[in-house]
Structures are given as C-alpha cells and as structure tokens.
C-alpha cells in the first residue's frame, strides 16, 4: 500500500532501446536531482525502463539529465519518457513505482 510520503511525490520514467542508454540515464538522474531510483526492468522488445521518485522539481531536473544522457549514448535510443506529478495512491499501489525495502536506504 502507498505511503503518505510517496503519494506527494512525482515519478519519472525513461524507456530506452538497449542497456547502455538506460544505465547512462539512471546514473545521470540520481546524480542530477535529489531522487530515488525505485524501479529498473525490462520492457517489451528488448527495451529497458528506469523509474525515479522525488519532489516534482527534482524529478523534472533528473529527467532532463537522464534524457540528455540517453541522447549522448552511442548505442541505443530513447523510446519514451514521462513524468507523473503526485500519482494517486491507486496508481502507486498497482504499478512498480513505489518505495520498497531495496530503495528505503535511499529515500529522499
């Protein structure tokens, strides 16, 4: 179930074609903004996805850095990216975008 804390924060996702760009995006996002990486996984067709959480302004800053990092990567490409400010509790509880025990040490 979603915590009150996570429901007040934005979530940002970047989907890439290939592993190197998603790794570059994840690295750039956590370095550029005060965000927590909450999800990483495979999407369909050998694409990868990474999601971060934090306050809206930090997620916007992190996403901008992540997109630039993907575009600077020589192999792979940006498939999509999206920010959801203040996702409602039902979205947070159903999708894999919530804080977990694995990310709890890095909560922002």
Secondary structure as GFF3:
##gff-version 3
##sequence-region A 1 108
A	DSSP	alpha_helix	4	7	.	.	.	ID=ss1
A	DSSP	beta_strand	10	17	.	.	.	ID=ss2
A	DSSP	alpha_helix	19	32	.	.	.	ID=ss3
A	DSSP	beta_strand	36	42	.	.	.	ID=ss4
A	DSSP	beta_strand	47	54	.	.	.	ID=ss5
A	DSSP	alpha_helix	56	72	.	.	.	ID=ss6
A	DSSP	beta_strand	77	84	.	.	.	ID=ss7
A	DSSP	alpha_helix	89	94	.	.	.	ID=ss8
A	DSSP	three_ten_helix	104	106	.	.	.	ID=ss9
###
